[in-house]
Amino acid sequence: MSDIRILVGRARHQAGALSSGLRQLGATVIEIPFIEIRRPRSYKPLDSALKNLGDYDWLILTSVNGVEAVWERMQKLGLTKKQFQHLKIAAIGPATRKAIERRGIKVDVVPEEYVAESVVKSLRKQVAGKRILLARAKVARDVIPRELRKLGAEVDVCEAYETVVPRSSRIRLRAILRDPKKAPHVLTFTSSSTVKNFLALAGKTLWQKAARPRFASIGPVTSSTLRELGFPVDIEARKYTIPGLIQAISVWSTTH
């Protein structure tokens, strides 16, 4: 992969694992964030829920950002991991699970596939009559709360953070896409937000068709968003994780 340039669009503080994995394979990595993580306008709903964790049966966390936000608020409120002892906890995937376990908290459920639909499937027989706290991004798919409510759960959704378009990336991204000597051969997308924000930053197609970069997706939800917005999906991870995406790009590179 020594002659392949790959663009990593993860938030700046989260790009490390993907970038380092690709560099270990010999790729030249270009980091331009398509996404920026910000605090919500108000933590009041989340703080109120955390102060009343005793009222909940389940806590669902769908990202490392959500985990970090919850623990930051717990510390601000003077709460400890003892407040979690009675809770069952679901994490959407291995990275989220690890982030929770690093805080000394046991994770009860990680779905087979790391998407919202699989979270629902994993909890299907365990949530009727239960009260659930879902801490997540301001804008997110409503699959989990909608489907769990249909199963008889009471679900409180609290905003833990929001994702925004990093406007500072626009000029650099457009310049690189237009320059045949610097343009990436592969663009990586790790969430639907990164896809939507890429379109906002890059505008419509800025490259010659002959030089079009390949689009690499972390999984089916991200791939669906790419297709909905008119982009191709050239590479898709079989396992919907950062290591899975690195593996998919590595396999692709051996045949191209």
Backbone as CSV, one residue per row, in Angstrom:
resi,resn,N_x,N_y,N_z,CA_x,CA_y,CA_z,C_x,C_y,C_z
1,MET,0.817,-1.216,0.000,0.000,0.000,0.000,0.848,1.263,0.000
2,SER,2.136,1.129,-0.274,3.041,2.276,-0.159,2.722,3.395,-1.143
3,ASP,2.011,3.082,-2.230,1.715,4.108,-3.222,0.260,4.581,-3.143
4,ILE,-0.423,4.231,-2.043,-1.840,4.593,-1.901,-2.005,5.710,-0.867
5,ARG,-2.693,6.776,-1.283,-3.015,7.879,-0.372,-4.446,7.698,0.128
6,ILE,-4.618,7.756,1.440,-5.931,7.518,2.034,-6.324,8.707,2.909
7,LEU,-7.521,9.192,2.687,-8.023,10.324,3.466,-8.855,9.812,4.645
8,VAL,-8.477,10.228,5.834,-9.195,9.888,7.060,-9.971,11.117,7.510
9,GLY,-11.294,10.960,7.615,-12.138,12.107,7.940,-12.734,12.060,9.327
10,ARG,-12.214,11.211,10.205,-12.745,11.146,11.570,-12.452,12.435,12.321
11,ALA,-13.174,12.658,13.401,-12.897,13.812,14.255,-11.433,13.772,14.672
12,ARG,-10.833,14.941,14.792,-9.384,15.028,15.014,-8.901,14.171,16.181
13,HIS,-9.637,14.183,17.295,-9.181,13.451,18.485,-9.418,11.951,18.373
14,GLN,-10.111,11.508,17.303,-10.399,10.085,17.163,-9.745,9.445,15.935
15,ALA,-8.958,10.192,15.219,-8.390,9.694,13.961,-7.255,8.703,14.177
16,GLY,-6.664,8.704,15.369,-5.436,7.959,15.629,-5.445,6.495,15.247
17,ALA,-6.449,5.752,15.701,-6.457,4.295,15.470,-6.548,3.953,13.994
18,LEU,-7.411,4.644,13.266,-7.549,4.374,11.838,-6.293,4.799,11.087
19,SER,-5.801,5.970,11.391,-4.604,6.471,10.697,-3.388,5.601,10.957
20,SER,-3.171,5.235,12.215,-1.978,4.445,12.537,-2.063,3.053,11.918
21,GLY,-3.276,2.470,11.901,-3.445,1.155,11.295,-3.145,1.171,9.809
22,LEU,-3.581,2.229,9.132,-3.329,2.354,7.693,-1.856,2.630,7.415
23,ARG,-1.240,3.431,8.266,0.196,3.710,8.085,1.029,2.452,8.274
24,GLN,0.605,1.588,9.204,1.335,0.339,9.421,1.297,-0.556,8.184
25,LEU,0.279,-0.370,7.368,0.174,-1.126,6.115,0.936,-0.450,4.983
26,GLY,1.505,0.717,5.272,2.319,1.402,4.276,1.629,2.519,3.531
27,ALA,0.391,2.806,3.876,-0.352,3.860,3.176,0.114,5.241,3.609
28,THR,-0.058,6.207,2.727,0.141,7.609,3.077,-1.212,8.147,3.542
29,VAL,-1.269,8.604,4.775,-2.539,9.031,5.363,-2.647,10.556,5.372
30,ILE,-3.792,11.031,4.900,-4.115,12.455,4.933,-5.266,12.623,5.919
31,GLU,-5.075,13.444,6.936,-6.129,13.655,7.932,-6.788,15.022,7.730
32,ILE,-8.059,15.000,7.347,-8.870,16.219,7.268,-10.221,15.864,7.888
33,PRO,-10.527,16.351,9.073,-11.768,15.940,9.733,-13.019,16.415,9.012
34,PHE,-13.957,15.489,8.833,-15.274,15.819,8.276,-16.265,16.109,9.403
35,ILE,-15.823,15.898,10.624,-16.744,15.962,11.757,-16.034,16.551,12.970
36,GLU,-16.773,17.298,13.738,-16.248,17.891,14.975,-17.254,17.599,16.085
37,ILE,-16.744,17.180,17.236,-17.610,16.844,18.371,-17.701,18.059,19.287
38,ARG,-18.916,18.453,19.609,-19.123,19.591,20.507,-20.066,19.213,21.640
39,ARG,-19.972,19.979,22.701,-20.902,19.798,23.810,-22.286,20.256,23.378
40,PRO,-23.318,19.662,23.929,-24.673,20.125,23.600,-24.909,21.512,24.185
41,ARG,-25.943,22.183,23.732,-26.251,23.509,24.262,-26.563,23.449,25.746
42,SER,-27.154,22.352,26.163,-27.484,22.193,27.584,-27.310,20.745,28.012
43,TYR,-26.728,20.578,29.212,-26.598,19.244,29.787,-27.738,18.933,30.768
44,LYS,-28.686,19.843,30.905,-29.726,19.673,31.934,-30.466,18.342,31.842
45,PRO,-30.965,17.934,30.643,-31.668,16.642,30.578,-30.777,15.458,30.951
46,LEU,-29.534,15.457,30.467,-28.615,14.360,30.781,-28.274,14.361,32.266
47,ASP,-27.977,15.536,32.812,-27.638,15.625,34.242,-28.794,15.137,35.109
48,SER,-30.001,15.515,34.735,-31.176,15.088,35.496,-31.317,13.571,35.473
49,ALA,-31.099,12.976,34.300,-31.189,11.520,34.180,-30.103,10.836,35.002
50,LEU,-28.897,11.366,34.958,-27.787,10.754,35.694,-27.990,10.859,37.206
51,LYS,-28.578,11.956,37.644,-28.867,12.105,39.074,-29.922,11.102,39.532
52,ASN,-30.702,10.614,38.589,-31.787,9.686,38.908,-31.576,8.315,38.265
53,LEU,-30.320,7.886,38.198,-30.013,6.594,37.572,-30.729,5.435,38.263
54,GLY,-31.049,5.630,39.528,-31.742,4.581,40.260,-33.110,4.254,39.697
55,ASP,-33.650,5.166,38.897,-34.970,4.950,38.296,-34.910,4.110,37.020
56,TYR,-33.686,3.855,36.515,-33.521,3.161,35.237,-33.097,1.702,35.435
57,ASP,-33.474,0.889,34.470,-33.059,-0.515,34.450,-31.899,-0.750,33.484
58,TRP,-31.873,0.035,32.404,-30.853,-0.128,31.367,-30.235,1.220,31.005
59,LEU,-28.953,1.182,30.649,-28.270,2.321,30.029,-27.716,1.834,28.698
60,ILE,-28.039,2.549,27.620,-27.524,2.190,26.298,-26.604,3.307,25.813
61,LEU,-25.406,2.922,25.403,-24.432,3.875,24.871,-24.026,3.433,23.478
62,THR,-24.058,4.357,22.533,-23.874,3.986,21.130,-22.598,4.549,20.513
63,SER,-21.709,5.104,21.344,-20.436,5.604,20.808,-19.473,5.884,21.949
64,VAL,-18.204,5.943,21.601,-17.184,6.324,22.590,-17.416,7.762,23.043
65,ASN,-17.852,8.613,22.129,-18.138,10.002,22.507,-19.223,10.070,23.577
66,GLY,-20.237,9.223,23.449,-21.296,9.175,24.442,-20.784,8.727,25.797
67,VAL,-19.907,7.725,25.784,-19.309,7.230,27.029,-18.529,8.354,27.712
68,GLU,-17.700,9.035,26.944,-16.872,10.094,27.516,-17.718,11.229,28.086
69,ALA,-18.790,11.571,27.386,-19.667,12.642,27.849,-20.364,12.245,29.149
70,VAL,-20.863,11.017,29.217,-21.551,10.554,30.423,-20.609,10.569,31.620
71,TRP,-19.398,10.068,31.431,-18.476,10.030,32.566,-18.005,11.426,32.970
72,GLU,-17.861,12.300,32.032,-17.497,13.676,32.368,-18.593,14.314,33.229
73,ARG,-19.859,14.098,32.844,-20.970,14.654,33.614,-21.077,13.982,34.985
74,MET,-20.826,12.684,35.055,-20.855,11.986,36.341,-19.860,12.615,37.313
75,GLN,-18.659,12.901,36.798,-17.643,13.512,37.645,-18.055,14.912,38.083
76,LYS,-18.603,15.679,37.168,-19.055,17.040,37.486,-20.126,17.027,38.563
77,LEU,-20.967,15.998,38.523,-22.082,15.898,39.467,-21.694,15.201,40.772
78,GLY,-20.448,14.749,40.847,-19.982,14.078,42.050,-20.528,12.672,42.210
79,LEU,-20.919,12.052,41.107,-21.453,10.695,41.128,-20.339,9.682,40.856
80,THR,-20.515,8.466,41.306,-19.486,7.439,41.131,-20.068,6.211,40.422
81,LYS,-19.177,5.246,40.153,-19.637,4.043,39.450,-20.589,3.201,40.291
82,LYS,-20.706,3.502,41.587,-21.675,2.792,42.426,-23.094,2.998,41.909
83,GLN,-23.308,4.156,41.278,-24.642,4.447,40.742,-25.035,3.492,39.605
84,PHE,-24.040,2.761,39.063,-24.295,1.865,37.938,-24.526,0.420,38.373
85,GLN,-24.363,0.140,39.661,-24.352,-1.256,40.114,-25.628,-2.011,39.767
86,HIS,-26.756,-1.343,39.811,-28.032,-2.022,39.556,-28.387,-2.073,38.072
87,LEU,-27.673,-1.291,37.271,-28.023,-1.138,35.854,-27.502,-2.283,34.999
88,LYS,-28.240,-2.600,33.972,-27.701,-3.405,32.883,-27.267,-2.419,31.802
89,ILE,-26.120,-2.701,31.164,-25.554,-1.758,30.210,-25.350,-2.426,28.861
90,ALA,-25.792,-1.718,27.827,-25.602,-2.200,26.453,-24.696,-1.226,25.716
91,ALA,-23.721,-1.773,24.996,-22.800,-0.976,24.180,-22.949,-1.408,22.734
92,ILE,-22.923,-0.457,21.813,-23.207,-0.789,20.414,-22.102,-1.613,19.757
93,GLY,-20.881,-1.534,20.275,-19.778,-2.269,19.658,-18.578,-2.365,20.576
94,PRO,-17.515,-3.018,20.117,-16.350,-3.283,20.971,-15.613,-2.028,21.443
95,ALA,-15.537,-0.997,20.612,-14.842,0.222,21.037,-15.610,0.898,22.172
96,THR,-16.931,0.937,22.042,-17.765,1.518,23.099,-17.677,0.680,24.365
97,ARG,-17.696,-0.649,24.205,-17.563,-1.537,25.364,-16.246,-1.288,26.092
98,LYS,-15.161,-1.196,25.349,-13.851,-0.977,25.973,-13.823,0.344,26.731
99,ALA,-14.437,1.371,26.141,-14.459,2.684,26.798,-15.226,2.618,28.119
100,ILE,-16.287,1.820,28.164,-17.059,1.654,29.403,-16.265,0.830,30.409
101,GLU,-15.684,-0.265,29.949,-14.946,-1.153,30.853,-13.714,-0.483,31.443
102,ARG,-13.132,0.463,30.706,-11.991,1.219,31.242,-12.388,2.008,32.495
103,ARG,-13.678,2.304,32.608,-14.172,3.018,33.801,-14.563,2.047,34.910
104,GLY,-14.279,0.775,34.718,-14.570,-0.217,35.746,-16.005,-0.661,35.801
105,ILE,-16.729,-0.513,34.694,-18.136,-0.871,34.628,-18.324,-2.089,33.730
106,LYS,-19.143,-3.031,34.175,-19.416,-4.238,33.398,-20.442,-3.955,32.304
107,VAL,-20.179,-4.466,31.118,-21.113,-4.343,29.994,-21.849,-5.669,29.838
108,ASP,-23.175,-5.612,29.796,-23.988,-6.817,29.742,-24.286,-7.294,28.327
109,VAL,-24.425,-6.334,27.392,-24.825,-6.705,26.035,-24.012,-5.940,24.998
110,VAL,-23.434,-6.674,24.050,-22.860,-6.104,22.830,-23.461,-6.908,21.681
111,PRO,-24.164,-6.266,20.765,-24.844,-7.012,19.703,-23.865,-7.676,18.736
112,GLU,-24.373,-8.631,17.978,-23.536,-9.344,17.006,-23.049,-8.411,15.908
113,GLU,-23.918,-7.525,15.449,-23.533,-6.517,14.462,-23.652,-5.160,15.116
114,TYR,-22.721,-4.272,14.778,-22.598,-3.047,15.546,-23.407,-1.908,14.929
115,VAL,-24.715,-2.152,14.845,-25.649,-1.165,14.316,-26.887,-1.153,15.209
116,ALA,-27.683,-0.078,15.088,-28.840,0.105,15.963,-29.808,-1.068,15.908
117,GLU,-30.065,-1.577,14.701,-31.017,-2.677,14.553,-30.595,-3.898,15.363
118,SER,-29.293,-4.135,15.420,-28.795,-5.288,16.154,-28.880,-5.078,17.666
119,VAL,-28.748,-3.813,18.093,-28.949,-3.503,19.515,-30.369,-3.882,19.912
120,VAL,-31.327,-3.475,19.103,-32.737,-3.790,19.373,-32.950,-5.302,19.429
121,LYS,-32.395,-6.004,18.464,-32.540,-7.462,18.414,-31.978,-8.117,19.676
122,SER,-30.844,-7.615,20.149,-30.197,-8.187,21.331,-31.016,-7.972,22.597
123,LEU,-31.784,-6.886,22.631,-32.534,-6.530,23.837,-34.003,-6.943,23.774
124,ARG,-34.402,-7.509,22.650,-35.821,-7.735,22.358,-36.596,-8.391,23.507
125,LYS,-36.001,-9.393,24.148,-36.724,-10.151,25.171,-36.448,-9.655,26.591
126,GLN,-35.748,-8.502,26.702,-35.313,-8.072,28.033,-35.839,-6.703,28.462
127,VAL,-36.644,-6.052,27.631,-36.950,-4.644,27.917,-38.417,-4.337,28.212
128,ALA,-39.308,-5.276,28.042,-40.726,-4.998,28.293,-40.919,-4.520,29.730
129,GLY,-41.563,-3.358,29.888,-41.815,-2.809,31.211,-40.602,-2.182,31.875
130,LYS,-39.480,-2.112,31.176,-38.248,-1.561,31.742,-38.077,-0.088,31.342
131,ARG,-37.341,0.607,32.175,-37.032,2.003,31.872,-35.589,2.100,31.394
132,ILE,-35.395,2.764,30.261,-34.092,2.772,29.591,-33.613,4.206,29.372
133,LEU,-32.336,4.431,29.653,-31.692,5.708,29.342,-30.780,5.498,28.137
134,LEU,-31.010,6.260,27.094,-30.163,6.223,25.893,-29.453,7.564,25.783
135,ALA,-28.136,7.567,25.962,-27.328,8.788,25.850,-26.616,8.749,24.509
136,ARG,-26.828,9.779,23.687,-26.319,9.716,22.322,-26.104,11.116,21.750
137,ALA,-25.780,11.172,20.457,-25.593,12.445,19.765,-26.928,13.163,19.607
138,LYS,-26.859,14.477,19.432,-28.065,15.285,19.246,-28.877,14.794,18.051
139,VAL,-28.198,14.551,16.939,-28.868,14.049,15.743,-28.434,12.604,15.536
140,ALA,-29.385,11.695,15.562,-29.074,10.269,15.392,-30.313,9.552,14.883
141,ARG,-30.098,8.369,14.336,-31.230,7.564,13.873,-32.109,7.177,15.065
142,ASP,-33.413,7.120,14.844,-34.350,6.844,15.932,-34.731,5.372,16.052
143,VAL,-33.965,4.501,15.434,-34.289,3.075,15.439,-34.400,2.533,16.865
144,ILE,-33.408,2.810,17.708,-33.388,2.211,19.045,-34.582,2.664,19.891
145,PRO,-34.782,3.963,20.098,-35.934,4.341,20.944,-37.279,3.928,20.358
146,ARG,-37.440,4.062,19.056,-38.717,3.719,18.429,-39.052,2.236,18.601
147,GLU,-38.080,1.388,18.283,-38.337,-0.052,18.325,-38.440,-0.580,19.756
148,LEU,-37.667,-0.034,20.681,-37.751,-0.499,22.066,-39.073,-0.077,22.708
149,ARG,-39.575,1.090,22.326,-40.889,1.508,22.834,-41.984,0.563,22.334
150,LYS,-41.836,0.112,21.080,-42.810,-0.846,20.549,-42.797,-2.147,21.353
151,LEU,-41.650,-2.461,21.949,-41.509,-3.685,22.735,-41.948,-3.492,24.187
152,GLY,-42.459,-2.298,24.507,-42.990,-2.066,25.843,-42.053,-1.386,26.811
153,ALA,-40.917,-0.878,26.321,-39.972,-0.173,27.187,-40.313,1.315,27.253
154,GLU,-39.923,1.936,28.349,-39.997,3.391,28.479,-38.582,3.919,28.236
155,VAL,-38.391,4.697,27.179,-37.048,5.118,26.765,-36.896,6.635,26.883
156,ASP,-35.905,7.065,27.647,-35.542,8.478,27.721,-34.279,8.687,26.887
157,VAL,-34.360,9.580,25.920,-33.216,9.887,25.061,-32.612,11.209,25.515
158,CYS,-31.338,11.190,25.880,-30.668,12.398,26.346,-29.484,12.723,25.444
159,GLU,-29.387,13.977,25.084,-28.300,14.455,24.233,-27.021,14.564,25.058
160,ALA,-25.988,13.822,24.632,-24.707,13.840,25.333,-23.669,14.698,24.612
161,TYR,-23.849,14.860,23.294,-22.927,15.666,22.493,-23.590,15.931,21.152
162,GLU,-22.990,16.778,20.362,-23.486,16.973,19.003,-22.323,16.972,18.027
163,THR,-22.613,16.591,16.802,-21.600,16.592,15.757,-21.889,17.737,14.798
164,VAL,-20.833,18.457,14.419,-20.992,19.593,13.508,-19.970,19.501,12.389
165,VAL,-20.204,20.275,11.342,-19.284,20.327,10.207,-18.125,21.258,10.564
166,PRO,-16.874,20.779,10.518,-15.726,21.649,10.802,-15.411,22.522,9.583
167,ARG,-15.926,23.711,9.582,-15.798,24.594,8.416,-14.345,24.816,7.997
168,SER,-13.434,24.731,8.959,-12.018,24.967,8.653,-11.447,23.914,7.706
169,SER,-12.151,22.789,7.539,-11.654,21.722,6.663,-11.976,21.972,5.190
170,ARG,-12.906,22.886,4.909,-13.432,23.023,3.540,-12.347,23.377,2.522
171,ILE,-11.582,24.424,2.771,-10.598,24.893,1.786,-9.549,23.820,1.526
172,ARG,-9.051,23.205,2.605,-8.005,22.194,2.440,-8.532,20.964,1.712
173,LEU,-9.745,20.539,2.042,-10.324,19.362,1.397,-10.514,19.592,-0.098
174,ARG,-11.089,20.710,-0.449,-11.332,20.985,-1.867,-10.029,21.111,-2.649
175,ALA,-9.017,21.717,-2.032,-7.725,21.875,-2.701,-7.084,20.515,-2.974
176,ILE,-7.149,19.610,-2.009,-6.538,18.290,-2.168,-7.281,17.463,-3.214
177,LEU,-8.609,17.535,-3.199,-9.387,16.759,-4.169,-9.127,17.210,-5.601
178,ARG,-8.777,18.474,-5.766,-8.546,19.013,-7.112,-7.126,18.777,-7.619
179,ASP,-6.210,18.440,-6.718,-4.793,18.322,-7.075,-4.449,16.863,-7.374
180,PRO,-4.222,16.497,-8.635,-3.962,15.089,-8.972,-2.721,14.516,-8.292
181,LYS,-1.792,15.378,-7.890,-0.573,14.892,-7.239,-0.783,14.626,-5.744
182,LYS,-1.835,15.198,-5.182,-2.086,15.033,-3.746,-3.407,14.336,-3.450
183,ALA,-4.265,14.220,-4.449,-5.608,13.678,-4.230,-5.556,12.259,-3.661
184,PRO,-6.399,11.955,-2.697,-6.419,10.600,-2.124,-6.975,9.578,-3.107
185,HIS,-6.458,8.355,-2.993,-6.994,7.251,-3.791,-8.225,6.647,-3.111
186,VAL,-8.273,6.783,-1.771,-9.373,6.216,-0.991,-9.872,7.243,0.022
187,LEU,-11.196,7.393,0.121,-11.821,8.216,1.152,-12.480,7.275,2.159
188,THR,-12.260,7.501,3.437,-12.844,6.627,4.458,-14.012,7.322,5.157
189,PHE,-15.065,6.531,5.437,-16.256,7.051,6.111,-16.624,6.106,7.247
190,THR,-16.712,6.669,8.453,-16.929,5.844,9.641,-18.301,6.052,10.285
191,SER,-19.149,6.865,9.663,-20.511,7.085,10.158,-21.293,7.834,9.090
192,SER,-22.607,7.841,9.231,-23.433,8.613,8.302,-23.118,10.100,8.399
193,SER,-22.776,10.565,9.603,-22.441,11.983,9.779,-21.216,12.379,8.960
194,THR,-20.230,11.486,8.881,-19.042,11.828,8.104,-19.377,11.930,6.615
195,VAL,-20.327,11.121,6.172,-20.750,11.179,4.765,-21.449,12.511,4.477
196,LYS,-22.427,12.851,5.292,-23.188,14.085,5.089,-22.290,15.314,5.183
197,ASN,-21.373,15.289,6.125,-20.482,16.428,6.306,-19.469,16.540,5.169
198,PHE,-19.043,15.389,4.649,-18.148,15.414,3.484,-18.812,16.134,2.325
199,LEU,-20.088,15.825,2.078,-20.815,16.478,0.995,-20.918,17.976,1.250
200,ALA,-21.170,18.357,2.502,-21.267,19.777,2.845,-19.936,20.494,2.631
201,LEU,-18.846,19.798,2.911,-17.510,20.404,2.788,-16.993,20.413,1.353
202,ALA,-17.210,19.305,0.651,-16.626,19.144,-0.683,-17.522,19.667,-1.791
203,GLY,-18.825,19.771,-1.516,-19.745,20.141,-2.582,-19.923,18.961,-3.525
204,LYS,-20.439,19.220,-4.678,-20.610,18.154,-5.669,-19.254,17.730,-6.232
205,THR,-19.256,16.701,-7.029,-18.021,16.082,-7.511,-16.991,17.094,-7.977
206,LEU,-15.797,17.004,-7.388,-14.740,17.971,-7.680,-13.559,17.332,-8.404
207,TRP,-13.710,16.071,-8.813,-12.586,15.384,-9.440,-12.979,14.895,-10.833
208,GLN,-11.982,14.654,-11.637,-12.226,14.060,-12.947,-12.660,12.608,-12.747
209,LYS,-13.594,12.135,-13.574,-14.096,10.770,-13.402,-12.979,9.732,-13.429
210,ALA,-12.005,9.963,-14.272,-10.907,9.000,-14.396,-10.085,8.918,-13.113
211,ALA,-10.135,9.996,-12.334,-9.327,10.049,-11.120,-10.180,9.938,-9.864
212,ARG,-11.408,9.468,-9.990,-12.295,9.416,-8.837,-11.721,8.532,-7.733
213,PRO,-11.711,9.037,-6.501,-11.244,8.202,-5.391,-12.242,7.097,-5.086
214,ARG,-11.771,6.059,-4.421,-12.640,4.970,-3.993,-13.228,5.324,-2.624
215,PHE,-14.470,4.928,-2.419,-15.173,5.243,-1.177,-15.197,3.998,-0.284
216,ALA,-14.660,4.137,0.926,-14.575,3.014,1.864,-15.477,3.279,3.061
217,SER,-16.377,2.334,3.333,-17.387,2.488,4.376,-17.183,1.483,5.505
218,ILE,-17.485,1.930,6.723,-17.316,1.070,7.892,-18.422,0.031,8.031
219,GLY,-19.549,0.229,7.320,-20.626,-0.749,7.440,-21.867,-0.351,6.673
220,PRO,-22.915,-1.162,6.748,-24.093,-0.982,5.901,-24.872,0.307,6.119
221,VAL,-24.935,0.809,7.332,-25.670,2.057,7.569,-24.948,3.219,6.886
222,THR,-23.638,3.271,7.053,-22.833,4.305,6.394,-22.905,4.133,4.878
223,SER,-22.861,2.901,4.406,-22.961,2.637,2.960,-24.293,3.113,2.408
224,SER,-25.353,2.883,3.158,-26.679,3.319,2.726,-26.733,4.838,2.570
225,THR,-26.113,5.541,3.505,-26.079,7.009,3.425,-25.271,7.468,2.215
226,LEU,-24.160,6.807,1.956,-23.362,7.139,0.771,-24.213,7.015,-0.492
227,ARG,-24.914,5.903,-0.620,-25.725,5.679,-1.822,-26.878,6.674,-1.924
228,GLU,-27.492,6.975,-0.791,-28.605,7.932,-0.786,-28.161,9.304,-1.291
229,LEU,-26.907,9.650,-1.020,-26.390,10.960,-1.418,-25.680,10.918,-2.771
230,GLY,-25.777,9.777,-3.440,-25.248,9.684,-4.797,-23.803,9.267,-4.916
231,PHE,-23.228,8.757,-3.826,-21.842,8.300,-3.865,-21.788,6.781,-4.018
232,PRO,-20.708,6.271,-4.587,-20.547,4.815,-4.704,-20.039,4.222,-3.394
233,VAL,-20.123,2.919,-3.265,-19.488,2.202,-2.159,-18.557,1.179,-2.791
234,ASP,-17.280,1.473,-2.757,-16.283,0.608,-3.389,-15.728,-0.421,-2.417
235,ILE,-15.697,-0.058,-1.151,-15.122,-0.915,-0.114,-16.048,-0.851,1.099
236,GLU,-16.386,-2.008,1.656,-17.197,-2.012,2.878,-16.631,-3.021,3.855
237,ALA,-16.486,-2.616,5.098,-15.963,-3.518,6.129,-16.941,-4.648,6.393
238,ARG,-16.418,-5.855,6.540,-17.275,-6.997,6.890,-17.630,-6.951,8.369
239,LYS,-16.667,-6.515,9.181,-16.916,-6.290,10.605,-16.946,-4.781,10.790
240,TYR,-18.005,-4.278,11.404,-18.265,-2.834,11.376,-17.488,-2.083,12.455
241,THR,-16.164,-2.190,12.357,-15.259,-1.567,13.323,-14.108,-0.923,12.563
242,ILE,-13.302,-0.143,13.275,-12.110,0.456,12.657,-11.150,-0.630,12.164
243,PRO,-10.822,-1.656,12.968,-9.980,-2.742,12.439,-10.610,-3.412,11.221
244,GLY,-11.940,-3.552,11.226,-12.623,-4.146,10.078,-12.476,-3.294,8.830
245,LEU,-12.542,-1.991,8.997,-12.378,-1.078,7.858,-10.946,-1.133,7.329
246,ILE,-9.984,-1.171,8.229,-8.577,-1.278,7.823,-8.354,-2.572,7.038
247,GLN,-8.928,-3.657,7.534,-8.796,-4.952,6.859,-9.408,-4.910,5.462
248,ALA,-10.580,-4.294,5.333,-11.249,-4.217,4.031,-10.424,-3.413,3.029
249,ILE,-9.830,-2.332,3.496,-8.988,-1.510,2.615,-7.733,-2.283,2.218
250,SER,-7.193,-3.032,3.161,-6.002,-3.841,2.880,-6.290,-4.892,1.814
251,VAL,-7.436,-5.570,1.942,-7.826,-6.575,0.949,-8.041,-5.926,-0.408
252,TRP,-8.714,-4.795,-0.417,-8.942,-4.071,-1.672,-7.616,-3.700,-2.341
253,SER,-6.663,-3.239,-1.543,-5.398,-2.760,-2.105,-4.596,-3.852,-2.793
254,THR,-4.798,-5.098,-2.370,-4.041,-6.207,-2.979,-4.549,-6.560,-4.367
255,THR,-5.733,-6.083,-4.705,-6.312,-6.406,-6.036,-6.422,-5.181,-6.935
256,HIS,-5.897,-4.049,-6.480,-5.971,-2.821,-7.272,-4.613,-2.148,-7.363
